[in-house]
Amino acid sequence: MNISDCRINIRQIGTPRAGFNGATSTPIDKKKNRNKPSKGRKKTIFEPYMSFAEVSEGLKRGELLQGPLRINPKKFQEAFFPSPDGARDIFIDGVVSRNRALNGDVVVVKVLPREQWKVVKADGNDGEAAAARDSSFPPEVPAKCEADSPDVIIEAQFDDSGTEDGQGNVASPLADRVVKLSICSGDQGSSQPHGATQGSTSDCMPVTADPRLLPDKCLQKTAKVVYILEKKHSRAATGFIKLLADKNSELYRKFAMFCAVDHRVPRMYVPLADCPENFVSRPEDYTNTLFICRIVDWKEDCNFALGQLTKSLGQAGEIEPETEGILMEYGVDFSDFPPTVLECLPQSLPWTIPPEEFEKRRDLRKECIFTIDPATARDLDDALSCKKLPDGNFEVGVHIADVSYFLQEGTALDEIASSRATSVYLVQKVIPMLPRLLCEELCSLNPMADRLTFSVIWKLSPEGKILQEWFGRSIICSCVKLSYDHAQSMIESPDKLFSQEELPPLAPHHPIDEIHQAVLNLHSIAKNLRKQRFDGGALRLDQMKLAFTLDKESGMPQGCYVYQYRDSNKLVEEFMLLANMAVAHQIRRSFPALALLRRHPPPQSKLLDDLVEFCDQMGLNIDFSNAGALHKSLHETFGNDQYAAARKEVLTNLCSRPMQMALYFCTGALRDETLYRHYALNVPLYTHFTSPIRRFADVIVHRLLAASLGCGAPLSLATNDVQKQAEHCNDRKTASKRVQEQSADLFFSVFVKESGPLESEAMVMGVLSEAFDILVLRYGVQKRVYCNALPLQGVRFQQVGKKPELTLIWEPETPGQPAVLQTISVFTLVEAVLKTDSAPLKYNAIIKRPGETHNDI
């Protein structure tokens, strides 16, 4: 079908000029197209892309810039592009300037002349912050599942990627609602509801709107997209279909309109032939039906893209159709593994370790080795051991599933694992990277089963000092599968004699007290390692993570709570970090140009500067000079009253905004070795070694480690190949995190619908001119409260110095009573109510009228 069909009288179908996620002209675009003839030629909406040769030359000359595009999830007309100098992001104003690029695409942009730059405002225009939060900065902690009869509790499994980004538990999937902290100028022209008034503004308020006459600090560069280098976005979206408005148009007889739930995705014309047979005669039957649609074309002269419906998912708001839509939007392969892949697995079952492997490996089956995981985790990557030596030191081992033994390079299994790159953890299930025979059986370090492993074994002093180190392939037999709860009980009750009934089945040759003492010794060493890390300048931004209890039969959320990160989690974390750092040094020494490492860049300078200024205006003494100083400040600033933790949580969320994501890379592709450094961990080298069942990057690291020790074949990949795989792992890890966040958001929305309204204390995180953001303390979610949703007589916004404040003027509860005034500023405590919305999976937040609730704390 020719997309030229959509050129027919597009305005007749009711497209508004400020069209909902369609192309609209900005003032810049209108000026550019003003003199173009309209008669006798087709209307051009988007500029043609430059040729690849033109782009290459422009990049070489520095006239063009290359990087990822981020679109504000709340205002799809606003997009942002990272500035090469780390300053304020470059602004892409409007759909036309974005030129058909979608969120996450790698694009080439041309910076516009200074007179077209944007004058920066500080009234709560949080587009840059929202786009940044959505696209780049949320923490990365995949979750595993834990069951606790009769219901299922979804619990976090340790994942060092969260720690090594400086961020702890998973942030709320609603975290893109953090207020923009830029405070360059006020907004005197904003409309205020309820007779609101504007207070004092910043000292940078320009007296002229001409950007050419303003200082750089009051301006934001603008640009337009001239080329899409890589379409990272899947071009798929979930949404709804409807008939076109103009029944007399030619388009009406050929197309329906697809409207994506994500407003950053354009509307699409979809052929009626793709729609259900009775859609035209009974469109109302499909009002609430969720479809997946994929963009197949988007021409320069068409407001909307051409799409193809690929699947009807089911009713909007139901968990399984929504989940499938999320997976498809982010390009997650959740199909069954094909026969060519399954043929790569051992065919003779039950599988046993071949005799020749015992000759090549260190036999550790008689050692006291155990796993600590969520209670229902099935993919057990890692095990620990700890034995006290006669000299008072300890032999501590980290034993990781030897996935690379089964996953041979160049096979169909290797190809699909490298393509999937990561397991994807949803609230109710896991989409595995590997077939379940491997990830749940042959590779999983299940108790009382001989398993192939890769081990790092140290001789450590009680203080955690490394005295000796050994790497090698091994064979273990785990004596017990402990849950985090079991290990926590052992830590909290060091003198208790645990009975057999209180623990899972144990191997008979390792008594309970031996395992208990090993856990206590590991805990003692881990505390010392942790103290040394933070004394040495490491950073951790602990954020609230929502966990769910699910009904075993229906799978619906029965309850939710903020997950507690305890000493048992920290124990596992410390030794996984130690192993990852040790392996990073080993493979870097052996393969200086081929090692797959993981780096964490320092915070983005502009966002960090904004945060520093924000803390100054709030009177907070936070030291942002380095990771360690920030960590120390956050733990010393807020006192010890009952709301100190809440205040710390608010600032921790804000501090996570400037943080960049950690990235896989190949050492040979990055010449400047100072860029290898890991900001949050404050170490020169780091990698991922400890989770090969669920991360393909770890598989490559295992292969490199084996080659470095002479117990494996040399890696067949060249530097460029490793770098490409590293970049692919980065992309899939980001997609996996988005899916995880949206899955949590989905389940919480369903929980609000089924169990709401929900009430909780909340703390204000940011103040805008007509709304404010809150952190709901009971559930750890962030939400925006709009003033026009409250029974107010008026609203006053002002800046006290540079501190933004809202004064809410509440309507009296009974006639004749005086109005109640309430001041809203950052750290104000309020009573929040979460209520479901009429739209599927939407819920709103309001606050209660002030009564006996505390206010500023």
C-alpha positions in Angstrom: 0.0 0.0 0.0 1.3 3.4 -0.9 1.6 5.9 1.9 0.8 8.6 -0.6 -2.8 7.8 0.1 -2.6 9.7 3.3 -1.9 12.9 1.5 -5.6 13.2 0.7 -7.1 16.1 2.5 -5.6 15.3 5.8 -7.3 18.2 7.6 -10.7 16.8 6.7 -10.3 14.0 9.1 -10.3 16.3 12.1 -6.6 16.6 12.9 -6.2 19.5 15.2 -3.4 21.9 14.4 -1.8 21.1 17.8 -2.5 17.5 17.0 -2.3 14.9 19.7 1.0 13.1 18.9 0.9 14.2 15.3 3.2 16.6 13.5 2.6 20.2 14.2 4.6 23.2 13.2 6.4 25.3 15.8 7.0 29.0 15.2 10.4 28.1 13.8 8.9 25.6 11.4 6.2 28.0 10.2 8.7 30.7 9.4 10.8 28.1 7.5 7.9 27.0 5.4 6.1 30.3 5.0 7.4 31.1 1.5 7.0 27.6 0.1 4.4 27.4 -2.6 1.4 25.3 -1.7 -0.3 25.0 -5.1 0.7 22.4 -7.5 2.9 20.5 -5.1 2.6 18.3 -2.1 2.8 19.8 1.3 6.0 19.0 3.0 5.7 18.6 6.8 9.1 17.2 7.6 12.5 18.1 6.2 14.1 15.4 4.0 17.0 13.7 5.8 20.5 14.6 4.9 22.5 12.0 2.9 24.9 9.7 4.8 27.8 11.4 3.1 26.6 14.9 4.2 26.1 13.6 7.7 29.6 12.1 7.9 31.2 15.4 6.6 29.1 17.4 9.0 30.1 15.3 12.0 33.8 15.5 11.0 33.6 19.3 10.7 31.7 19.6 14.0 28.7 21.2 12.4 26.5 18.3 13.4 26.1 16.3 16.6 25.4 12.6 17.2 23.6 11.1 20.2 20.5 9.6 21.8 17.1 11.4 21.6 15.0 11.5 24.7 11.3 12.6 24.5 9.5 13.9 27.5 6.9 11.2 28.5 4.6 13.9 29.8 4.9 16.5 27.0 5.6 14.6 23.7 6.3 17.9 21.9 9.5 18.3 24.0 12.6 16.3 23.2 16.2 16.6 24.5 19.6 15.8 23.2 22.7 15.5 25.4 25.1 18.4 25.1 28.7 17.3 24.2 30.1 19.6 26.9 27.9 18.1 29.7 26.0 21.4 30.0 22.2 21.8 29.8 20.6 19.4 27.3 19.9 20.7 23.8 16.1 21.2 23.3 14.3 19.8 20.3 11.1 21.8 20.0 8.1 20.1 18.5 7.3 17.0 16.5 8.5 18.6 13.2 12.0 19.4 14.6 12.2 15.8 15.8 11.7 14.7 12.2 10.1 11.3 12.8 12.7 10.1 15.3 11.4 8.2 18.3 12.5 8.0 21.9 15.9 6.3 22.3 16.9 6.6 18.7 20.5 7.6 17.9 20.1 10.7 15.8 22.2 13.5 14.2 21.1 17.0 15.0 22.0 20.5 13.8 22.1 23.3 16.4 19.8 26.2 15.4 20.9 29.8 15.3 21.1 31.6 18.7 18.0 33.7 18.0 16.0 30.5 18.0 17.4 29.2 21.4 15.0 28.8 24.3 14.8 31.2 27.2 15.0 29.0 30.3 12.2 29.1 32.8 12.1 27.9 36.4 8.4 27.6 37.1 8.3 23.8 37.1 8.7 23.2 33.4 10.1 19.8 34.2 10.4 18.5 30.6 14.1 17.9 30.7 14.0 16.2 34.1 11.1 14.0 33.1 12.7 13.0 29.8 16.0 12.4 31.6 14.3 10.3 34.3 12.3 8.3 31.8 15.1 7.6 29.3 18.4 7.5 31.1 18.6 7.4 34.8 16.3 5.0 36.7 18.2 2.5 38.8 18.9 -1.0 37.4 17.9 -3.8 39.7 16.1 -6.7 38.0 13.9 -8.6 40.4 13.4 -12.3 41.1 10.3 -13.8 42.7 9.8 -15.2 46.1 6.8 -17.3 47.2 5.5 -17.5 50.7 2.5 -19.8 50.9 -0.4 -19.2 50.4 0.5 -16.1 48.4 3.5 -15.1 46.3 5.8 -12.3 47.5 7.8 -10.6 44.8 11.2 -9.9 46.3 14.4 -8.3 45.0 17.3 -10.6 44.3 20.7 -9.0 44.8 21.9 -7.3 41.6 25.2 -5.5 41.8 24.2 -3.3 38.9 22.0 -1.2 41.2 24.8 -0.9 43.7 27.3 0.0 41.1 25.2 2.8 39.7 25.2 4.2 43.2 21.6 3.3 43.4 20.0 0.7 45.6 16.5 -0.6 45.4 14.3 -0.1 42.3 12.9 3.4 42.2 9.2 3.9 41.6 8.3 3.5 38.0 6.6 6.8 38.4 9.9 8.5 39.1 9.8 10.7 36.0 7.7 13.2 38.0 10.7 14.7 39.8 10.6 18.5 39.6 13.0 20.3 37.3 15.6 22.1 39.3 16.7 24.7 36.8 16.2 28.1 38.5 17.5 30.5 35.9 14.4 32.6 35.5 10.8 32.9 36.7 7.6 32.4 34.8 5.6 35.6 35.0 3.3 34.7 32.2 1.9 31.4 33.4 -1.8 31.1 34.0 -2.8 30.3 37.5 -6.0 28.4 38.5 -8.3 29.5 41.3 -7.2 33.1 41.1 -3.6 32.1 41.9 -0.9 34.8 42.1 2.7 34.7 41.2 5.3 35.7 43.8 8.9 36.8 43.5 11.0 35.3 40.8 14.7 34.5 40.3 17.4 37.2 40.0 18.1 36.1 36.4 14.8 37.4 35.0 15.5 38.8 31.5 14.2 42.2 30.6 14.1 41.1 26.9 12.9 38.0 25.2 15.5 38.3 22.4 17.9 35.4 23.0 20.7 37.2 21.2 20.8 39.8 24.1 20.7 37.3 27.0 23.5 35.6 28.8 24.2 31.9 28.1 23.0 30.8 31.5 19.5 32.0 30.7 19.4 30.1 27.4 19.0 26.6 26.2 20.3 25.6 22.8 17.8 24.2 20.3 18.3 21.9 17.4 16.6 19.8 14.8 17.0 16.2 13.7 18.6 15.8 10.3 19.3 12.1 10.3 18.4 8.9 12.2 21.6 6.8 12.6 20.0 3.9 14.5 16.4 3.2 15.2 16.7 2.0 18.7 12.9 2.3 19.4 11.1 -0.9 18.4 8.5 1.1 16.4 5.8 -1.0 18.1 3.2 0.4 20.5 0.1 -0.6 22.4 -3.0 1.4 21.8 -6.6 1.6 20.5 -8.2 1.9 17.1 -11.1 4.1 16.0 -12.8 5.2 12.8 -11.7 8.4 11.1 -13.9 11.4 11.8 -14.8 12.3 8.2 -17.0 9.6 6.7 -16.9 11.3 3.3 -13.2 11.3 2.9 -11.3 8.8 0.7 -9.2 7.9 3.7 -12.2 6.8 5.7 -12.8 3.9 3.3 -9.2 2.6 3.6 -7.9 3.4 7.0 -8.6 3.5 10.7 -6.7 5.5 13.2 -4.4 3.9 15.8 -3.7 6.0 18.9 -0.8 4.7 21.1 -1.1 4.8 24.8 2.4 6.3 24.9 1.9 9.7 23.5 5.5 9.9 22.3 4.6 7.5 19.5 2.7 9.1 16.6 -0.8 8.3 15.6 -0.9 5.9 12.7 -3.2 5.1 9.8 -3.8 1.4 9.8 -5.5 -0.4 6.8 -9.0 -1.5 7.6 -8.0 -4.8 6.2 -5.8 -5.3 9.3 -8.7 -4.5 11.6 -11.3 -7.0 12.9 -13.9 -7.9 10.4 -16.8 -6.2 12.1 -14.8 -3.2 13.3 -16.4 -0.8 10.8 -20.0 -1.9 11.6 -19.4 -2.2 15.4 -16.5 0.1 16.3 -17.9 0.5 19.9 -17.1 -3.2 20.5 -13.4 -2.4 20.3 -13.3 0.8 22.4 -11.5 -0.9 25.2 -9.5 -3.5 23.2 -5.8 -3.2 23.3 -3.9 -3.7 20.0 -0.2 -3.8 19.1 0.7 -1.7 16.1 4.0 -1.3 14.3 5.2 1.7 12.3 6.0 0.6 8.7 6.5 4.0 7.1 6.3 7.7 7.8 6.7 10.0 4.8 7.8 13.6 4.8 4.4 14.9 3.6 2.2 13.0 6.1 1.2 14.1 9.6 0.8 10.6 10.8 2.8 7.4 10.3 1.5 4.3 8.4 1.1 1.4 10.8 0.3 -2.3 10.7 -1.8 -4.0 13.4 0.1 -7.0 14.5 -2.1 -8.4 17.3 -5.2 -7.9 19.3 -4.1 -8.3 22.9 -7.4 -8.3 24.8 -9.1 -5.9 27.2 -7.2 -2.8 28.4 -6.5 -2.8 32.1 -6.1 -6.6 32.4 -2.7 -7.8 33.6 -1.8 -10.4 30.9 -2.8 -8.3 27.8 -1.1 -5.3 29.3 2.0 -7.3 30.1 2.2 -8.7 26.6 1.9 -5.2 25.2 4.8 -4.0 27.4 7.0 -6.8 26.2 6.2 -6.2 22.6 6.7 -2.5 22.8 10.2 -2.9 24.1 11.1 -5.7 21.7 11.5 -8.4 24.3 11.6 -11.9 22.7 9.2 -14.0 24.8 8.6 -16.7 22.2 9.4 -20.3 22.9 12.9 -21.4 22.1 13.0 -23.0 18.6 14.0 -26.6 18.0 17.4 -25.5 16.6 18.2 -24.0 20.0 16.9 -26.9 22.1 19.0 -29.3 20.0 22.1 -27.5 21.5 21.1 -28.8 25.0 22.1 -32.1 26.4 19.7 -34.7 25.0 20.4 -37.5 27.4 18.6 -36.8 30.6 19.2 -36.9 33.5 22.5 -35.2 32.7 25.6 -36.0 34.7 29.0 -34.4 34.7 31.3 -36.2 32.3 34.3 -37.9 34.0 36.9 -35.8 32.2 35.6 -32.7 33.8 36.7 -33.9 37.2 40.2 -34.1 35.9 40.1 -30.4 34.7 38.4 -28.9 37.7 38.9 -28.3 41.4 36.6 -30.6 43.2 34.8 -28.7 46.0 31.9 -31.0 46.5 32.8 -31.8 50.1 33.0 -28.1 51.1 30.3 -26.3 53.0 28.9 -24.3 50.1 25.3 -22.8 50.0 23.1 -20.3 48.1 21.2 -17.3 49.5 18.4 -16.2 47.3 14.7 -15.3 47.4 12.7 -18.3 48.5 11.3 -19.2 45.1 14.2 -18.2 43.0 14.8 -20.9 40.4 17.9 -19.6 38.6 20.5 -19.8 41.3 23.7 -18.2 39.8 25.9 -17.9 42.8 26.9 -19.8 45.9 29.1 -18.9 48.9 31.5 -20.7 51.2 33.5 -19.6 54.2 35.9 -21.8 56.2 38.0 -20.6 59.1 41.7 -21.4 58.8 44.1 -22.5 61.6 45.9 -19.1 61.4 42.7 -17.2 62.2 42.1 -16.1 58.6 39.2 -17.3 56.3 39.0 -19.1 53.0 36.0 -17.5 51.3 34.7 -18.6 48.0 32.3 -17.2 45.4 31.1 -19.9 43.1 29.2 -19.0 39.9 27.3 -21.3 37.5 29.6 -22.3 34.6 27.1 -21.4 31.9 29.8 -21.1 29.2 30.3 -24.9 29.4 26.9 -25.4 27.9 26.8 -22.2 25.9 29.3 -22.8 23.1 30.3 -20.0 20.8 28.8 -20.0 17.4 25.8 -22.2 18.2 22.1 -21.4 17.7 21.9 -21.3 21.5 24.7 -18.8 21.7 23.1 -16.7 19.0 19.7 -16.4 20.7 21.3 -15.8 24.1 23.4 -13.0 22.8 20.3 -11.5 21.1 18.1 -11.7 24.2 21.2 -10.5 26.3 19.3 -10.6 29.6 16.5 -12.2 31.4 13.5 -9.9 32.0 12.0 -9.9 35.4 8.3 -9.0 35.6 6.3 -8.9 38.8 4.6 -12.2 38.1 7.1 -14.1 35.9 10.5 -14.1 34.3 11.3 -14.1 30.6 14.5 -16.1 30.6 17.6 -15.5 28.5 18.3 -19.3 28.4 16.0 -22.3 28.1 14.6 -23.4 31.4 16.5 -26.7 31.3 19.7 -24.7 31.7 18.6 -21.7 33.9 16.5 -23.8 36.3 18.2 -27.1 36.3 21.6 -27.9 34.7 23.2 -24.5 35.4 21.2 -23.6 38.5 23.2 -24.3 41.7 20.4 -26.4 43.2 21.0 -28.0 46.6 22.5 -31.5 46.8 23.3 -31.6 43.1 26.7 -31.7 41.5 27.2 -28.6 39.4 29.9 -27.1 37.2 31.1 -23.7 38.5 33.6 -20.9 38.0 35.1 -20.0 41.4 37.0 -17.1 42.9 38.5 -18.2 46.2 40.4 -15.8 48.6 42.3 -16.1 51.8 40.9 -13.1 53.7 41.8 -11.6 57.0 38.9 -11.1 59.5 39.0 -7.4 58.4 38.5 -8.4 54.8 42.0 -7.9 53.5 42.9 -10.1 50.5 45.9 -12.2 51.3 45.6 -14.7 48.5 43.4 -15.1 45.4 42.6 -18.1 43.1 40.4 -18.3 40.0 39.4 -21.5 38.3 36.8 -23.9 37.1 35.4 -26.1 39.8 32.7 -28.6 40.8 30.4 -27.9 43.8 27.5 -29.5 45.6 25.5 -27.0 47.5 24.4 -28.2 50.8 21.4 -26.0 51.3 19.3 -23.3 49.5 18.9 -20.6 52.1 16.4 -17.7 51.5 17.3 -14.2 52.6 14.9 -14.7 55.5 16.8 -17.7 56.7 20.1 -16.0 56.5 18.7 -12.9 58.2 17.4 -15.0 61.1 20.8 -16.6 61.5 22.4 -13.1 61.6 19.9 -11.8 64.1 20.1 -14.8 66.3 23.8 -15.7 66.5 23.4 -18.0 69.5 20.3 -19.8 68.5 20.3 -23.5 67.8 18.1 -23.8 64.7 16.1 -26.9 64.3 15.8 -28.9 61.1 12.2 -27.8 60.7 13.1 -24.1 60.6 15.4 -24.5 57.5 15.1 -26.1 54.1 16.5 -29.6 53.5 20.2 -29.9 54.3 22.9 -32.2 53.1 23.6 -34.7 55.9 27.4 -34.2 56.0 27.1 -30.5 56.9 25.4 -29.8 60.3 23.2 -26.8 60.8 25.6 -25.1 63.2 28.4 -25.3 60.6 26.2 -23.5 58.0 25.1 -21.0 60.7 28.7 -20.2 61.7 29.7 -19.8 58.0 26.8 -17.3 57.5 27.9 -15.4 60.7 31.5 -15.3 59.5 30.5 -14.1 56.1 28.4 -11.4 57.7 31.2 -10.2 59.9 33.7 -10.0 57.0 31.0 -8.3 54.8 30.5 -5.6 57.3 34.2 -4.8 57.3 34.3 -4.9 53.5 31.3 -2.6 53.3 32.7 -0.1 55.8 36.0 0.0 53.8 34.1 0.6 50.6 32.3 3.6 51.9 35.2 4.9 53.9 37.1 4.7 50.6 34.6 6.9 48.7 31.8 4.6 47.4 28.2 5.8 47.0 24.9 4.1 47.4 21.6 5.9 46.8 19.1 3.6 48.5 15.6 4.1 47.1 12.3 2.6 48.0 11.3 -0.5 46.1 7.7 -1.7 45.9 7.1 -5.5 46.5 3.8 -7.3 45.9 1.9 -10.2 47.4 0.0 -12.1 44.7 -3.1 -14.3 44.9 -1.9 -17.8 44.0 -4.9 -18.7 41.9 -5.8 -15.4 40.1 -2.3 -13.8 40.1 -3.9 -10.5 41.2 -2.1 -8.2 43.6 -3.3 -8.8 47.2 -1.1 -6.3 48.8 2.1 -4.3 48.5 4.8 -3.0 50.7 8.2 -1.3 50.6 10.9 -4.0 50.4 13.4 -4.0 53.2 17.0 -4.3 52.2 18.6 -6.1 55.1 22.0 -7.5 56.3 21.5 -10.8 54.5 21.1 -8.8 51.2 24.2 -6.8 52.0 26.2 -10.0 52.8 25.6 -11.3 49.3 26.2 -7.9 47.7 29.6 -7.5 49.2 31.1 -10.7 48.0 29.5 -10.4 44.5 31.1 -7.0 44.2 34.5 -8.4 45.4 34.3 -11.2 42.8 33.4 -8.8 40.0 36.2 -6.4 40.8 38.7 -9.3 41.0 37.7 -10.7 37.7 37.8 -7.3 36.1 41.5 -6.9 37.0 42.3 -10.5 35.8 40.8 -10.1 32.3 42.1 -6.6 31.9 45.7 -7.8 32.6 45.3 -10.7 30.2 43.4 -9.0 27.4 44.2 -5.2 27.5 42.3 -4.6 24.2 39.5 -7.2 24.5 38.2 -7.2 28.1 34.5 -6.5 28.6 34.2 -4.1 31.5 31.6 -1.9 33.0 32.2 1.8 33.6 30.1 4.4 35.4 30.6 8.0 34.3 30.4 10.8 36.8 27.1 12.8 37.2 26.0 15.1 34.4 27.5 18.5 35.2 24.4 20.6 34.3 22.0 18.5 36.3 24.4 18.3 39.2 24.9 22.1 39.2 21.1 22.5 39.3 20.9 20.1 42.2 23.7 21.9 44.1 21.8 25.2 43.7 18.6 23.6 44.8 20.2 22.2 48.0 21.7 25.7 48.7 18.3 27.3 48.3 16.8 24.7 50.7 19.5 25.3 53.2 20.8 21.7 52.9 24.5 21.2 53.4 25.2 18.5 50.9 28.8 17.9 49.6 28.7 16.9 45.9 32.5 17.1 45.4 32.7 13.3 44.9 30.8 10.1 45.4 32.1 9.4 48.9 31.4 12.9 50.1 27.8 12.7 48.7 27.2 9.4 50.5 28.5 10.8 53.7 26.4 13.9 53.5 23.2 12.0 52.8 23.8 9.9 55.9 24.6 12.9 58.2 22.1 15.6 57.1 18.7 14.7 58.3 18.8 14.0 62.0 17.1 11.1 63.9 13.4 12.1 64.2 10.7 9.8 62.8 10.6 11.7 59.4 14.4 11.9 58.9 14.3 8.8 56.7 11.5 10.3 54.6 13.5 13.5 54.1 16.5 11.5 53.1 14.4 9.5 50.7 13.2 12.6 49.0 16.7 14.0 48.5 18.0 10.6 47.5 15.5 10.5 44.7 16.6 14.0 43.6 20.3 13.0 43.8 19.7 10.1 41.5 18.7 12.5 38.7 22.2 13.6 37.6 23.6 10.1 37.9 24.4 8.5 34.6 23.9 4.8 33.7 26.8 2.4 34.0 27.7 0.9 30.7 29.4 -2.2 29.3 32.3 -1.5 27.0 35.3 -3.2 25.4 38.7 -1.9 26.6 40.1 -1.8 23.1 37.3 0.6 22.0 38.0 3.2 24.6 41.5 4.7 24.5 41.3 7.0 27.5 41.8 4.6 30.5 40.5 7.3 32.9 37.1 6.7 31.4 37.2 3.0 32.6 36.6 4.3 36.1 33.5 3.5 38.1 32.1 6.6 39.8 29.7 5.0 42.3 32.0 2.2 43.4 35.0 4.5 43.2 37.2 1.8 41.7 39.3 1.8 38.5 38.0 -1.4 37.0 34.7 -3.3 37.3 32.8 -6.0 35.3 29.9 -8.4 35.6 30.8 -12.0 36.3 28.3 -13.3 38.9 25.1 -13.7 36.9 25.7 -15.6 33.7 22.3 -17.4 33.8 20.6 -14.1 33.2 23.1 -11.7 31.6 25.0 -12.4 28.4 27.7 -9.9 29.3 28.7 -12.3 32.2 29.0 -15.2 29.7 31.5 -13.2 27.6 33.4 -12.4 30.8 33.5 -16.1 31.8 34.9 -16.9 28.4 37.6 -14.3 28.8 38.4 -15.5 32.3 38.7 -19.1 31.1 41.0 -18.0 28.3 43.1 -16.0 30.6 43.6 -19.0 32.9 44.3 -21.5 30.0 41.2 -23.5 30.8 39.1 -22.3 27.9 39.4 -21.6 24.2 40.5 -18.1 23.1 37.6 -15.7 22.5 36.8 -15.7 18.8 35.5 -12.2 18.8 37.6 -9.1 17.8 37.5 -5.8 19.7 34.8 -4.4 17.4 32.6 -7.5 17.9 33.0 -7.3 21.7 32.1 -3.6 21.6 29.0 -4.2 19.5 27.9 -6.9 21.9 28.5 -4.6 24.8 26.4 -1.9 23.2 23.6 -4.4 22.5 23.7 -5.6 26.2 23.4 -1.9 27.2 20.3 -1.5 25.0 18.7 -4.7 26.2 19.4 -3.9 29.8 17.8 -0.5 29.5 14.7 -2.1 27.8 14.6 -4.7 30.5 14.5 -2.0 33.2 11.8 -0.2 31.5 9.7 -3.4 31.2 10.3 -4.1 34.9 9.3 -0.6 35.9 6.1 -0.7 33.8 5.3 -4.1 35.2 5.5 -2.8 38.7 3.4 0.3 37.6 0.8 -2.0 36.1 0.4 -4.1 39.2 0.3 -1.1 41.5 -2.4 0.5 39.3 -4.4 -2.7 39.5 -3.9 -2.8 43.2 -5.2 0.8 43.6 -8.2 -0.1 41.4 -9.0 -3.3 43.4 -8.1 -2.1 46.9 -8.3 1.7 46.7 -8.7 4.4 47.7 -5.3 4.1 49.4 -4.3 6.5 52.1 -0.7 7.3 53.3 1.5 10.0 54.6 3.5 11.6 51.8 6.3 14.1 51.6 6.6 16.9 49.0 9.5 16.4 46.6 9.1 19.4 44.3 6.9 22.4 43.9 5.6 23.7 40.6 3.3 26.7 39.9 0.1 24.7 39.7 1.0 21.3 41.1 3.5 19.5 43.4 5.2 16.1 43.5 4.9 13.8 46.5 6.6 10.7 47.7 4.0 8.3 49.1 5.8 6.9 52.1 3.8 3.7 52.6 4.3 2.5 49.0 7.4 4.3 47.8 5.7 5.7 44.7 5.9 9.2 43.4 2.9 11.1 42.1 1.9 14.6 41.0 -0.9 16.4 42.8 -2.7 19.0 40.6 -4.2 22.0 42.4 -7.2 22.0 40.2 -8.2 18.6 41.5 -8.5 19.9 45.0 -11.4 21.9 46.5 -9.5 25.2 46.7 -10.6 28.8 46.6 -7.2 29.8 45.2 -3.5 29.1 44.9 -0.5 31.4 45.4 2.9 30.5 44.0 6.0 32.4 45.2 9.6 32.0 45.6 10.9 32.8 49.1 14.4 33.7 48.1 14.9 30.9 45.6 12.7 28.4 47.5 9.5 27.7 45.6 6.3 27.6 47.7 2.6 27.1 47.1 -0.1 28.4 49.4 -3.3 26.4 49.1 -6.4 28.3 50.0 -8.9 25.5 50.9 -12.7 26.0 50.6 -14.3 25.9 54.1 -15.9 22.6 55.0 -19.1 24.4 56.1 -20.4 27.8 54.9 -19.3 30.7 57.1 -16.1 29.2 58.3 -12.8 30.9 57.3 -10.7 29.4 54.5 -7.8 27.2 55.6 -4.4 28.1 54.3 -1.7 25.4 53.7 1.9 26.1 52.7 3.4 23.5 50.4 7.2 23.4 50.0 9.8 20.7 49.6 9.7 18.3 52.7 6.2 19.3 53.7 4.3 16.4 55.1 0.8 15.8 53.7 -1.9 13.1 53.9 -2.3 11.6 50.4 -5.1 9.6 48.9 -4.6 7.5 45.7 -7.8 6.9 43.7 -8.3 5.0 40.5 -9.2 6.9 37.4 -11.8 6.2 34.8 -9.1 5.4 32.2 -7.6 1.9 32.4 -4.5 1.7 34.6 -4.6 5.3 35.6 -4.8 6.6 39.2 -4.6 10.0 40.7 -3.3 11.5 43.9 -5.0 14.2 46.0 -4.2 15.3 49.5 -6.5 15.7 52.4 -7.6 19.0 53.8 -5.1 19.9 56.6 -6.4 19.0 60.0 -4.4 17.3 62.7 -1.7 16.2 60.2 1.8 17.5 60.6 2.9 20.1 58.1 6.5 21.2 57.6 9.0 18.9 59.3 
